[in-house]
Amino acid sequence: MAKEIVKPATGKLGIMVVGLGAVSTTFMTGVMMTRKGLAKPVGSMTQYDKIRVGKGENKKYLHYNEIVSMPSLDDIVFAAWDVFPVNAYESAINAEVLKEKDINPVKDELIKIKPLKAAFDRNYAKRLDGDNVKQCKDRWDMAEQIREDIRNFKKETGVDRVVVLWAASTEIYVEPDMKYHGTIAALEQAMKDNVVDKVAPSMCYAYAALMEDCPFIMGAPNTTVDIPAMWQLAEQKKLPIAGKDFKTGQTLVKSGFAPIIGTRMLGLSGWFSTNILGNRDGLVLDEPANFRTKEVSKLSTLETILKPDAQPDLYGHGNAEDTQYFHKVRINYYPPRNDNKEGWDNIDIFGWMGYPMQIKINFLCRDSILAAPLCLDLCLLIDLARRAGRWGTQRFLSFFLKAPMHDYTQGEEPVNHLFQQYTMLKNAVREMGGYEADEEID
Ligand SMILES: NC(=O)c1ccc[n+]([C@@H]2O[C@H](COP(=O)([O-])OP(=O)(O)OC[C@H]3O[C@@H](n4cnc5c(N)ncnc54)[C@H](O)[C@@H]3O)[C@@H](O)[C@H]2O)c1
């Protein structure tokens, strides 16, 4: 038996979710329905996957909770913030992701989740106009109020540990700026000086979470914890952070499919991805400044899998001026489809002697159905990381994320290749369970 190096998951785990929209209510409803034995948590690694530990004769395939101490779904207690005052039941009904028959059995539990007032600034999401919003003197006050919410939640529920998950709308793009984001002191000063265009509300949530001893996960493409100030704060507080942007539909396919091209040494001249989406997320992303944040996140996936520098003939068009394949991503707001996103990928590849070929992928997915298991896994695994004494950016969680955080100030590249990410995930769990990391084929 390996020696586990993780503190046991005793007591209750609080999950405070920023945003009580389609993704969060689908996540919460699924957890509650699973607890009652009325649904299956399909797509969740922590609930289904088995990891090999040991080698040769000693090899065994074990579920996560057989390798490391994990909370059961019964141990989870939810809370949320939102700009709109409707409770989780009404919000789940409004989102129209799940049928009423899949929501009603847990109606009583959902009704009890009433959103706390949001830390919100309309300049960050112009298409949203709700009134369940905190009145804040400045960004410092905003963070103080969120800290108080977290302390109250802990007191009222008696939970042992809390994780804060951002599943709220995508904010407008905030370019990391070292003057304001370079150190903890610079960020705190910017909050006190109320530099509203550099300190996004999401940064106040992340700052508050870390100050209140809670790991933080960024599920949208916001650059919130992708700045040195947050890395330093996470290190100082010995807390894990993870981000950014749930890897759900098109990017999941991309990071799983691009390795086919790369491992067979085929060439790529262009990859055009487009989507239609009709939910509130799509509405917010219809605003160019908000889409920009998503675009940056979605575009980053291919560059580290099909590298123009490493294979100029295949991924650099073979000439010096035009150094990379064309990669375009579009999202179009189209209400009739609601949460059922349709994505099209047109991939222009070339083979022997440069002869062109095309691949078309048409993915008719359900956004929140794909995102919900990621919410669960990210929350349980970041809590595990904290109990294992890990802090800072959790690279092993890249598997779940579209634009994994990395230290760009040191020229570090993120790992986007789905199967490399899977190896990182398995090895981290093995190590936390006291087993050796390895790269054997399972
Ligand atoms: N579903 C997916 O496949 C997927 C994939 C990757 C990322 N995401 C991201 O997840 C997020 C949630 O998606 P969704 O479909 O649930 O969207 P949604 O619009 O249904 O829900 C988001 C909620 O966040 C609330 N909100 C916005 N700003 C807030 C703030 N400052 N504080 C508190 N609440 C706030 C909104 O009022 C809304 O109810 C989006 O940012 C989306 O881009 C989703």
Ligand as a Chemical Component Dictionary entry (heavy atoms), coordinates in Angstrom:
data_LIG
# 
_chem_comp.id                   LIG 
_chem_comp.type                 NON-POLYMER 
_chem_comp.pdbx_formal_charge   0 
_chem_comp.three_letter_code    LIG 
# 
loop_
_chem_comp_atom.comp_id 
_chem_comp_atom.atom_id 
_chem_comp_atom.alt_atom_id 
_chem_comp_atom.type_symbol 
_chem_comp_atom.charge 
_chem_comp_atom.model_Cartn_x 
_chem_comp_atom.model_Cartn_y 
_chem_comp_atom.model_Cartn_z 
_chem_comp_atom.pdbx_ordinal 
LIG N1  N1  N 0  -20.510 26.111 -21.099 1  
LIG C1  C1  C 0  -19.334 25.981 -21.634 2  
LIG O1  O1  O 0  -19.083 25.100 -22.423 3  
LIG C2  C2  C 0  -18.259 26.928 -21.224 4  
LIG C3  C3  C 0  -16.968 26.645 -21.623 5  
LIG C4  C4  C 0  -15.949 27.477 -21.231 6  
LIG C5  C5  C 0  -16.222 28.582 -20.464 7  
LIG N2  N2  N 1  -17.491 28.874 -20.121 8  
LIG C6  C6  C 0  -17.710 30.079 -19.362 9  
LIG O2  O2  O 0  -18.451 29.823 -18.214 10 
LIG C7  C7  C 0  -19.123 31.022 -17.866 11 
LIG C8  C8  C 0  -20.561 30.714 -17.518 12 
LIG O3  O3  O 0  -21.282 30.272 -18.668 13 
LIG P1  P1  P 0  -22.866 30.138 -18.611 14 
LIG O4  O4  O 0  -23.294 29.494 -19.872 15 
LIG O5  O5  O -1 -23.291 29.583 -17.324 16 
LIG O6  O6  O 0  -23.297 31.672 -18.663 17 
LIG P2  P2  P 0  -24.628 32.341 -18.054 18 
LIG O7  O7  O 0  -24.729 33.658 -18.717 19 
LIG O8  O8  O 0  -25.789 31.402 -18.117 20 
LIG O9  O9  O 0  -24.272 32.511 -16.515 21 
LIG C9  C9  C 0  -23.345 33.430 -16.047 22 
LIG C10 C10 C 0  -23.956 34.163 -14.861 23 
LIG O10 O10 O 0  -22.936 34.990 -14.299 24 
LIG C11 C11 C 0  -23.565 36.127 -13.784 25 
LIG N3  N3  N 0  -22.535 37.157 -13.582 26 
LIG C12 C12 C 0  -21.892 37.908 -14.494 27 
LIG N4  N4  N 0  -20.978 38.701 -13.904 28 
LIG C13 C13 C 0  -21.034 38.428 -12.582 29 
LIG C14 C14 C 0  -20.318 38.896 -11.445 30 
LIG N5  N5  N 0  -19.380 39.840 -11.569 31 
LIG N6  N6  N 0  -20.631 38.387 -10.228 32 
LIG C15 C15 C 0  -21.603 37.431 -10.094 33 
LIG N7  N7  N 0  -22.302 36.944 -11.143 34 
LIG C16 C16 C 0  -22.023 37.427 -12.362 35 
LIG C17 C17 C 0  -24.617 36.475 -14.835 36 
LIG O11 O11 O 0  -25.625 37.269 -14.295 37 
LIG C18 C18 C 0  -25.102 35.078 -15.230 38 
LIG O12 O12 O 0  -26.256 34.683 -14.518 39 
LIG C19 C19 C 0  -18.952 31.989 -19.048 40 
LIG O13 O13 O 0  -17.924 32.903 -18.760 41 
LIG C20 C20 C 0  -18.518 31.081 -20.137 42 
LIG O14 O14 O 0  -17.741 31.755 -21.106 43 
LIG C21 C21 C 0  -18.530 28.057 -20.471 44 
# 
loop_
_chem_comp_bond.comp_id 
_chem_comp_bond.atom_id_1 
_chem_comp_bond.atom_id_2 
_chem_comp_bond.value_order 
_chem_comp_bond.pdbx_ordinal 
LIG N1  C1  SING 1  
LIG C1  O1  DOUB 2  
LIG C1  C2  SING 3  
LIG C2  C3  SING 4  
LIG C2  C21 DOUB 5  
LIG C3  C4  DOUB 6  
LIG C4  C5  SING 7  
LIG C5  N2  DOUB 8  
LIG N2  C6  SING 9  
LIG N2  C21 SING 10 
LIG C6  O2  SING 11 
LIG C6  C20 SING 12 
LIG O2  C7  SING 13 
LIG C7  C8  SING 14 
LIG C7  C19 SING 15 
LIG C8  O3  SING 16 
LIG O3  P1  SING 17 
LIG P1  O4  DOUB 18 
LIG P1  O5  SING 19 
LIG P1  O6  SING 20 
LIG O6  P2  SING 21 
LIG P2  O7  DOUB 22 
LIG P2  O8  SING 23 
LIG P2  O9  SING 24 
LIG O9  C9  SING 25 
LIG C9  C10 SING 26 
LIG C10 O10 SING 27 
LIG C10 C18 SING 28 
LIG O10 C11 SING 29 
LIG C11 N3  SING 30 
LIG C11 C17 SING 31 
LIG N3  C12 SING 32 
LIG N3  C16 SING 33 
LIG C12 N4  DOUB 34 
LIG N4  C13 SING 35 
LIG C13 C14 SING 36 
LIG C13 C16 DOUB 37 
LIG C14 N5  SING 38 
LIG C14 N6  DOUB 39 
LIG N6  C15 SING 40 
LIG C15 N7  DOUB 41 
LIG N7  C16 SING 42 
LIG C17 O11 SING 43 
LIG C17 C18 SING 44 
LIG C18 O12 SING 45 
LIG C19 O13 SING 46 
LIG C19 C20 SING 47 
LIG C20 O14 SING 48 
# 
